[in-house]
Amino acid sequence: MKVVIIGAGIMGTTYATLVKELAPELEVTVLERLERAGAGNSWVFNNAGTGHEANCELNYTPVDEEVISVEKALKIHAQFNVAKQFWAYLVEQGAIKDPATFINQTKHCTIVSESAIEVLRLRYREMSAHHFFEQMRFSEDFDEIQGWIPYLMEGRSRQEKMAATVIETGTDVNFGRLTEHLSAYAESLGVQFEYGTHVKRVHRSPAGSWLIEAVHNGVAKQHKADTLFVGAGGGAFPILKKSHLPFSRRFTGFPVGGRFLQAPITAEQAEHYRAKTYGKAKVGAPPMSVPHLDLRVADGQHYLLFGPFASFKPLLEKGRTLFDYLRAMRLHDIPGLLNVAREHFPLVQYLVSETFKGEKSMFEELETFAPGMSKRFDWKAVEAGQRVQIIKDGDLQMGTEILVSSDKTYGTLLGASPGASVSPEVMLRALEQMLPSVFTKENAREKLKTMFPEDNLETLSTNADRYREIRDSVNKTLGITQSGA
């Protein structure tokens, strides 16, 4: 059986590695438009790099009439801990020599002003009661908060009322470097990677297999697949449309770009502020606009990143054109786009205004969030990746969705956040749906338990002792310690 994967980002390389680990007899090929793995949205500065496990992101715990919902936060935290199990396995296998090349311990903090203190306190009470977040701390004390996140507090008045939470075992993840590690390991297992290959169209052959029509270095080329998985980010939408699968008409892409302010810092300065600190979105602003000041580590160099600043660009991916987006559109997509424009007009307004925001306004927002920071470092504006959110049945969705054809020969992942952080768990579920026969084999089940000692989200959520056992083991392998050292 031949398995073809389109896209060599974190999702595609993870899927390829899992397939080859569990079923080494399968022929696996990855097709990538760019010249190397992880060069798209997985690249280090095309995303925030937060190891999303709901430690600090307020949008994962929505509040409705003073009742806070933590279900989404619990699921994401469990998924991330499944991801860490896989990454720890790669370290133990020697596929990754040094985990610090892709994952670094970084405090995860949330900070709010006086008007949101009670909501944060409620969030803390609800979350810290669960074993996932038992290590979370809450404070309204200026000096204690300053000890957690000094750069955010040093320019503030001691009279300003604020509150914050912290979890010491948060992480910064370089998904681009992780993807490179994964692709090298997958190649050692026998996965074939073909770079510089732009997929133009996929369709079914009379025999039932998938034909992938592509251009490789300017030359037309065709691949054949018994099973096709598309993990191409925004590029998954036009491929889905050309597949002519019945459910393809239900989905349309809504592109959203992003920018950050970036500043290089020294290792000593990084020790002074080893945190990712999330605030609260402005009233009426979408969840994607939550401000955060992050420590980033890229190839041994430390940076601060502040944002995000959104933009509304009709592009499927960085490096593609408006014409590519228009060619991906179908007449039946137009009502969905118009419905989003009507139902989510404040979001459209926000995105348009963000698109034309200049550096002066960006620095003003940085000063509001962290007084004095704009003059402390040498900041510059950088373009982030291009997300394509899902419009499903005319309604805008903010999560991710796995789609699998009824005959299990075609699968794709649409959407964005939390995305890369939960890629091993999400790709494992996609593989279970597409190649269920793989999991009936005893050797595959044994390998699965080696890679994922506990991949059952319900068990992690309900069995505190089992969760702590897994957490402490993988954290030790990945260099994450409770002391923050």
C-alpha distance (Angstrom), angle and dihedral (degrees) to the residues before:
residue distance angle dihedral
M1 . . .
K2 3.79 . .
V3 3.80 120.6 .
V4 3.81 118.9 -165.6
I5 3.80 122.4 -168.4
I6 3.79 122.1 -166.4
G7 3.80 112.3 -150.0
A8 3.82 129.8 36.6
G9 3.79 96.7 -146.4
I10 3.79 124.1 116.6
M11 3.82 92.0 -73.1
G12 3.80 97.9 47.8
T13 3.81 95.6 43.7
T14 3.81 91.1 46.8
Y15 3.80 90.9 50.5
A16 3.81 91.6 47.7
T17 3.80 92.3 49.7
L18 3.79 93.2 48.9
V19 3.82 92.2 48.9
K20 3.80 93.4 50.4
E21 3.81 93.9 43.8
L22 3.80 93.6 50.9
A23 3.82 98.6 35.2
P24 3.84 109.1 23.0
E25 3.81 90.6 170.8
L26 3.83 91.9 68.6
E27 3.81 120.6 95.9
V28 3.82 107.2 -124.6
T29 3.82 125.8 -170.1
V30 3.81 128.0 178.5
L31 3.81 120.0 -157.0
E32 3.82 117.1 -159.3
R33 3.81 129.2 -175.9
L34 3.83 93.3 -152.2
E35 3.80 128.1 62.8
R36 3.80 98.4 -104.9
A37 3.77 142.5 18.4
G38 3.80 119.7 -84.0
A39 3.81 95.2 16.3
G40 3.83 95.8 123.0
N41 3.79 126.8 57.5
S42 3.81 89.7 -26.5
W43 3.82 91.8 64.9
V44 3.78 112.0 114.1
F45 3.82 99.0 -106.5
N46 3.79 96.7 36.3
N47 3.80 88.8 77.9
A48 3.80 138.9 29.9
G49 3.81 92.9 -105.3
T50 3.79 93.3 -138.8
G51 3.78 113.4 151.9
H52 3.79 90.2 -129.7
E53 3.78 110.1 -142.1
A54 3.82 97.5 138.9
N55 3.81 94.2 -102.0
C56 3.78 95.7 130.4
E57 3.82 111.4 2.6
L58 3.81 109.8 108.2
N59 3.81 93.3 -164.4
Y60 3.82 89.2 69.1
T61 3.82 90.0 63.3
P62 3.83 106.2 48.1
V63 3.80 119.3 -167.1
D64 3.80 121.4 -141.2
E65 3.81 117.3 -177.4
E66 3.83 92.1 -24.1
V67 3.81 92.2 -50.1
I68 3.79 113.1 117.4
S69 3.78 122.4 -150.4
V70 3.82 116.8 -147.7
E71 3.82 99.7 171.2
K72 3.80 94.5 99.8
A73 3.79 91.1 47.2
L74 3.80 91.7 51.9
K75 3.79 92.7 50.6
I76 3.81 94.2 48.2
H77 3.80 91.8 47.1
A78 3.80 91.0 51.5
Q79 3.81 91.7 47.0
F80 3.80 91.6 51.4
N81 3.78 91.0 51.0
V82 3.80 88.9 53.9
A83 3.81 87.2 51.5
K84 3.80 91.4 52.4
Q85 3.80 89.9 53.1
F86 3.81 90.2 58.2
W87 3.80 93.4 45.8
A88 3.81 90.5 48.7
Y89 3.81 88.2 51.9
L90 3.82 89.8 54.7
V91 3.81 89.6 52.6
E92 3.81 91.8 48.4
Q93 3.82 90.0 49.6
G94 3.79 90.5 53.7
A95 3.80 91.0 -117.0
I96 3.81 86.6 121.9
K97 3.79 112.8 36.5
D98 3.78 96.9 -169.5
P99 3.82 121.4 23.2
A100 3.82 89.8 -158.6
T101 3.81 87.8 73.6
F102 3.80 88.5 73.6
I103 3.81 111.2 9.7
N104 3.81 128.4 45.8
Q105 3.77 130.2 176.2
T106 3.79 110.7 -108.9
K107 3.79 128.2 167.6
H108 3.79 114.3 -110.1
C109 3.80 110.6 -143.0
T110 3.79 137.5 174.7
I111 3.80 120.4 -158.0
V112 3.80 128.1 -172.7
S113 3.79 137.4 175.4
E114 3.81 126.4 -119.1
S115 3.82 96.3 -78.3
A116 3.82 92.8 60.0
I117 3.81 101.0 38.6
E118 3.79 95.0 102.8
V119 3.81 92.3 48.9
L120 3.81 90.4 51.3
R121 3.79 90.2 47.4
L122 3.82 89.3 52.3
R123 3.80 90.1 48.4
Y124 3.79 90.4 50.8
R125 3.81 93.2 49.6
E126 3.80 93.7 49.2
M127 3.79 95.9 43.4
S128 3.80 100.9 40.5
A129 3.82 89.2 53.1
H130 3.82 87.2 69.0
H131 3.80 120.2 74.3
F132 3.83 90.8 -124.7
F133 3.79 90.1 68.3
E134 3.81 102.4 25.0
Q135 3.81 89.9 120.7
M136 3.82 93.3 58.3
R137 3.82 116.3 117.5
F138 3.82 128.8 -159.7
S139 3.77 128.2 -157.6
E140 3.79 143.2 169.9
D141 3.80 92.3 -176.5
F142 3.81 112.2 114.8
D143 3.80 95.9 -146.8
E144 3.80 94.1 47.6
I145 3.79 92.8 49.3
Q146 3.80 89.7 46.2
G147 3.80 88.2 55.3
W148 3.82 89.0 56.8
I149 3.81 99.4 42.9
P150 3.81 110.2 11.7
Y151 3.81 98.8 170.2
L152 3.80 91.2 57.7
M153 3.78 93.6 49.5
E154 3.80 105.6 37.2
G155 3.80 94.1 81.1
R156 3.82 95.9 43.4
S157 3.79 130.0 97.5
R158 3.79 114.4 -108.9
Q159 3.80 86.8 -132.9
E160 3.81 92.3 64.5
K161 3.79 110.8 105.7
M162 3.78 112.7 -132.5
A163 3.78 140.9 150.2
A164 3.78 132.9 -154.7
T165 3.77 143.0 -179.5
V166 3.78 128.1 -150.4
I167 3.79 138.4 -165.7
E168 3.80 112.6 -170.0
T169 3.81 96.3 -157.1
G170 3.80 98.6 63.3
T171 3.78 120.0 125.1
D172 3.78 145.1 -140.4
V173 3.80 110.5 -144.3
N174 3.81 126.6 -161.4
F175 3.80 97.1 -151.8
G176 3.79 92.2 -178.6
R177 3.80 92.4 59.1
L178 3.81 90.8 42.2
T179 3.81 89.6 53.1
E180 3.80 90.3 51.7
H181 3.81 90.1 51.5
L182 3.79 90.0 49.2
S183 3.80 95.0 48.5
A184 3.81 92.0 50.0
Y185 3.80 90.5 49.6
A186 3.81 92.5 45.9
E187 3.81 89.6 51.6
S188 3.81 89.5 52.7
L189 3.80 87.4 55.2
G190 3.80 91.5 53.0
V191 3.80 103.7 -93.6
Q192 3.81 112.3 147.1
F193 3.83 117.5 -136.5
E194 3.79 120.9 -162.0
Y195 3.81 112.8 -170.4
G196 3.81 127.7 -168.8
T197 3.80 89.4 39.2
H198 3.79 117.0 137.0
V199 3.80 111.7 -165.2
K200 3.79 110.3 -142.3
R201 3.79 102.6 176.6
V202 3.78 143.9 -5.1
H203 3.79 125.3 -158.5
R204 3.79 141.5 156.7
S205 3.79 120.8 -92.9
P206 3.82 120.2 -139.1
A207 3.81 87.1 -104.4
G208 3.81 91.2 57.9
S209 3.79 100.6 -108.5
W210 3.80 123.2 120.5
L211 3.78 119.6 -103.7
I212 3.79 114.9 -153.4
E213 3.79 114.4 -160.0
A214 3.79 111.9 -160.2
V215 3.78 144.7 157.1
H216 3.80 115.9 -124.8
N217 3.80 114.6 -167.5
G218 3.79 89.8 -25.7
V219 3.80 95.4 -47.5
A220 3.81 122.8 109.3
K221 3.79 112.6 -116.7
Q222 3.79 135.5 175.1
H223 3.79 130.0 -150.7
K224 3.77 128.7 -169.3
A225 3.80 124.1 -146.1
D226 3.78 135.9 -175.8
T227 3.80 87.6 -163.5
L228 3.81 124.2 24.3
F229 3.80 125.5 -166.3
V230 3.81 119.7 -174.6
G231 3.80 114.7 -157.6
A232 3.78 96.9 157.8
G233 3.81 101.7 130.9
G234 3.79 110.5 -133.7
G235 3.79 88.2 -5.4
A236 3.82 88.6 70.4
F237 3.82 91.1 75.6
P238 3.84 99.9 64.7
I239 3.81 90.6 41.8
L240 3.81 89.4 52.5
K241 3.81 90.7 50.1
K242 3.80 91.5 51.8
S243 3.80 92.1 49.0
H244 3.83 90.3 72.5
L245 3.80 90.4 -144.7
P246 3.82 111.4 159.1
F247 3.81 95.5 -116.4
S248 3.82 92.9 51.6
R249 3.81 90.5 86.8
R250 3.81 90.8 62.2
F251 3.80 94.5 63.7
T252 3.78 134.1 70.2
G253 3.80 130.1 169.8
F254 3.83 123.4 -117.5
P255 3.83 107.8 -165.9
V256 3.79 122.4 -146.7
G257 3.80 124.0 179.1
G258 3.76 129.1 -162.6
R259 3.80 145.1 -155.1
F260 3.79 134.7 -164.3
L261 3.78 137.4 -167.0
Q262 3.80 107.9 -120.3
A263 3.81 130.9 -166.7
P264 3.83 129.4 177.6
I265 3.81 114.1 -131.1
T266 3.79 136.0 -176.0
A267 3.79 125.1 -102.7
E268 3.83 88.4 -108.7
Q269 3.80 91.5 53.6
A270 3.79 89.4 47.7
E271 3.81 90.0 56.0
H272 3.80 87.7 52.4
Y273 3.81 91.0 55.6
R274 3.81 111.2 24.5
A275 3.78 97.1 159.1
K276 3.76 149.9 98.3
T277 3.77 108.2 -139.0
Y278 3.79 121.9 -167.1
G279 3.78 124.5 -164.6
K280 3.78 133.8 -171.1
A281 3.79 123.9 -78.3
K282 3.78 117.0 -114.4
V283 3.79 117.0 -96.9
G284 3.79 108.3 -79.9
A285 3.80 94.2 12.6
P286 3.84 119.8 121.6
P287 3.83 122.3 -106.9
M288 3.80 90.5 -106.3
S289 3.81 89.1 68.0
V290 3.82 95.7 64.5
P291 3.84 105.3 136.7
H292 3.78 117.5 -127.6
L293 3.78 137.0 171.6
D294 3.80 110.7 -148.3
L295 3.75 138.9 -171.6
R296 3.83 108.1 -137.1
V297 3.78 128.8 -168.8
A298 3.80 118.5 -158.1
D299 3.81 120.7 173.1
G300 3.79 91.9 -27.6
Q301 3.83 94.6 -49.0
H302 3.80 119.0 113.8
Y303 3.79 124.6 -139.0
L304 3.77 140.3 174.9
L305 3.77 117.0 -134.4
F306 3.80 125.5 -167.0
G307 3.76 127.1 -173.6
P308 2.87 153.4 8.4
F309 3.78 106.0 -127.5
A310 3.78 109.1 178.3
S311 3.78 128.4 -145.4
F312 3.77 133.8 -167.2
K313 3.78 107.7 -131.5
P314 3.81 120.5 156.1
L315 3.81 92.2 -134.4
L316 3.78 128.3 123.1
E317 3.80 94.2 -151.8
K318 3.78 139.7 -6.0
G319 3.78 108.2 -82.8
R320 3.79 93.9 31.2
T321 3.80 126.6 103.0
L322 3.79 138.9 -124.1
F323 3.80 87.2 -107.6
D324 3.83 90.0 60.9
Y325 3.81 89.8 54.5
L326 3.80 93.6 47.7
R327 3.80 91.7 48.2
A328 3.80 88.7 54.7
M329 3.81 91.5 56.3
R330 3.78 124.5 97.1
L331 3.81 128.5 -165.6
H332 3.79 90.6 -110.8
D333 3.84 88.8 59.0
I334 3.80 93.8 63.2
P335 3.85 98.0 75.7
G336 3.82 89.9 52.9
L337 3.79 92.5 51.3
L338 3.79 91.5 47.6
N339 3.79 90.5 48.9
V340 3.82 91.0 53.1
A341 3.80 90.3 48.6
R342 3.82 88.9 53.1
E343 3.81 100.7 39.0
H344 3.81 95.4 39.1
F345 3.78 100.6 34.2
P346 3.85 93.5 139.1
L347 3.81 88.2 56.5
V348 3.80 92.0 50.5
Q349 3.81 89.6 47.3
Y350 3.79 90.3 50.3
L351 3.80 93.7 49.2
V352 3.79 93.1 48.9
S353 3.81 92.1 48.8
E354 3.82 90.8 47.8
T355 3.79 91.1 51.2
F356 3.79 91.3 63.0
K357 3.81 96.4 40.0
G358 3.80 111.1 125.3
E359 3.79 129.2 -146.9
K360 3.82 91.6 -97.3
S361 3.81 90.9 62.1
M362 3.79 90.6 43.6
F363 3.80 90.9 54.7
E364 3.81 90.1 47.6
E365 3.80 89.8 56.6
L366 3.79 90.4 48.4
E367 3.81 89.8 51.9
T368 3.80 91.0 50.3
F369 3.80 91.8 51.5
A370 3.83 97.0 38.9
P371 3.82 112.9 14.3
G372 3.80 113.8 -142.4
M373 3.81 94.9 14.6
S374 3.80 97.8 106.9
K375 3.82 91.8 65.6
R376 3.80 97.2 37.0
F377 3.82 96.6 70.0
D378 3.78 140.4 29.1
W379 3.81 101.4 -101.7
K380 3.78 128.6 -173.4
A381 3.79 132.5 177.5
V382 3.82 115.4 -110.2
E383 3.79 131.1 -172.6
A384 3.79 115.4 -117.6
G385 3.78 127.6 -158.4
Q386 3.77 127.1 -65.2
R387 3.78 115.0 -109.2
V388 3.77 122.6 -161.7
Q389 3.79 112.1 -156.4
I390 3.78 121.7 -155.5
I391 3.78 124.6 -102.3
K392 3.80 103.6 -165.8
D393 3.79 119.6 -175.3
G394 3.79 88.1 -17.7
D395 3.81 95.0 -52.4
L396 3.81 124.7 111.0
Q397 3.83 113.8 -120.4
M398 3.81 123.4 -163.6
G399 3.80 100.1 -164.2
T400 3.80 136.2 62.4
E401 3.78 130.3 -87.8
I402 3.79 133.4 -161.9
L403 3.81 113.4 -144.8
V404 3.79 121.5 -166.0
S405 3.79 126.0 179.7
S406 3.81 118.6 -119.1
D407 3.82 91.2 -107.4
K408 3.84 90.7 49.2
T409 3.81 93.3 -125.5
Y410 3.82 97.6 111.7
G411 3.78 127.1 48.7
T412 3.76 134.9 166.2
L413 3.78 141.2 172.8
L414 3.80 119.1 -134.3
G415 3.80 129.9 -174.2
A416 3.79 136.6 30.6
S417 3.83 136.3 -111.6
P418 3.01 131.8 89.2
G419 3.79 82.4 14.5
A420 3.81 115.2 133.6
S421 3.80 94.7 29.6
V422 3.79 92.3 64.8
S423 3.81 97.9 32.2
P424 3.84 98.1 121.7
E425 3.81 93.1 51.8
V426 3.81 93.5 43.9
M427 3.81 93.5 46.2
L428 3.80 90.6 47.7
R429 3.82 89.3 55.9
A430 3.81 91.0 47.2
L431 3.79 90.0 51.4
E432 3.82 91.3 49.0
Q433 3.79 89.3 55.0
M434 3.80 97.3 43.9
L435 3.81 102.1 38.1
P436 3.81 105.4 23.6
S437 3.82 92.4 155.5
V438 3.81 89.4 67.4
F439 3.79 90.4 67.0
T440 3.82 93.7 55.2
K441 3.80 91.9 68.6
E442 3.79 116.7 95.3
N443 3.81 95.5 -138.7
A444 3.82 90.5 51.7
R445 3.81 91.4 50.5
E446 3.80 90.5 50.4
K447 3.81 91.4 48.9
L448 3.79 89.9 47.9
K449 3.81 91.8 56.4
T450 3.80 88.9 50.3
M451 3.79 93.0 52.3
F452 3.81 95.5 37.8
P453 3.82 112.0 25.4
E454 3.82 87.9 -177.5
D455 3.80 118.6 12.5
N456 3.81 96.8 156.1
L457 3.81 106.3 110.6
E458 3.79 92.5 -161.6
T459 3.80 92.1 54.4
L460 3.79 91.9 49.9
S461 3.80 89.9 48.6
T462 3.81 97.6 47.5
N463 3.81 105.0 29.3
A464 3.80 106.1 67.3
D465 3.81 95.4 -178.5
R466 3.80 93.0 50.8
Y467 3.80 91.2 47.2
R468 3.82 92.7 50.3
E469 3.81 90.9 47.8
I470 3.80 92.1 53.0
R471 3.82 94.3 40.2
D472 3.79 94.9 51.3
S473 3.80 93.6 45.4
V474 3.81 96.7 50.9
N475 3.80 92.9 39.7
K476 3.80 89.6 56.2
T477 3.81 90.8 51.2
L478 3.81 91.7 47.6
G479 3.81 94.9 46.2
I480 3.81 96.8 -110.2
T481 3.82 115.7 142.7
Q482 3.78 131.6 -178.3
S483 3.81 92.2 -131.5
G484 3.82 90.3 64.4
A485 3.78 90.8 -124.2
